[in-house]
């Protein structure tokens, strides 16, 4: 059973108190009506947003590591005219519940359970999954296990580098938190907490108010101040297994179902050479589209271009299925 509320979005609750130079298109997008709700997956409360008419074909949007559904909160409204769009928080992140374990099979079950509970699987047209970064890892796992349920997967800037480049990257980057049992720090006020918010990998963004928006919704107020929403237990997920990351190109090629890839051409995790590498791995039928000027967090850099690319892929797939 899912609990749901229909929300007329108030900008004051969506935008951070220190947001400046908010573009008109962003305000308009955030004011598009949506529904907010929670569904169960394996006993865990899964938080989601929904836009558009449920009578339309479905889209399921999955965010990246330590992020939340609102990274698509200003993207989904541009897709909702023709689609029934659902974006959800993976467990242990955003406003979803926490678990003892965050394995790949658990993540795959979350994808199916949210799609089923929100009605995306009830439509005659199978829903398309759009997934960013770690969400692409989750979506690939879900497609391997449940590909018959979905009409395709658009992977957005998932980390894919040739093995020699991946070794160099891991050698130069700090590892993920080594002690998942260490609780998140509580900061005395929002300004201090926000000052510790960084993107991974670090990068500037082309729309600063989107950085403010992501930071604001990555934090929550608790006794004694502000802290991060994510559960530190997520660092024990299967995502950190480097052996899988060294096979990412082959995994994309082997995963059944229709696929496309979108990436930022200035990304540190996926670039033009990554596109060539994936084709060399056997995914020769997968269209790979780079967005000039965008980095890994392409929805923060070139949101309108990102929307335009997604719309184009979806329209082409719809025409091919007609």
Secondary structure, DSSP 8 states (H G I E B T S, - for coil): --EEEEE---HHHHS-TT--S--HHHHHHHTS-EEEEEEEETTEEEEEEEES-TTS-EEEEE--TT--GGGGTTTHHHHTTTSEEEEE--TTSTTS---S---HHHHHHHHHHHHHHTTGGGSSS-EEEEEETHHHHHHHHHHHHHGGGEEEEEEES-----HHHHHHHHHHS--S-S-TTS----BSSHHHHHTT---SS----SSHHHHHHHHHTTEEEETTEEEESS-GGGGGSGGG-HHHHTTHHHHHHHS-S-EEEEEETT-SSS-HHHHHHHHHTT-TT-EEEEETT--SSHHHH-HHHHHHHHHHHHHHHHHHH-
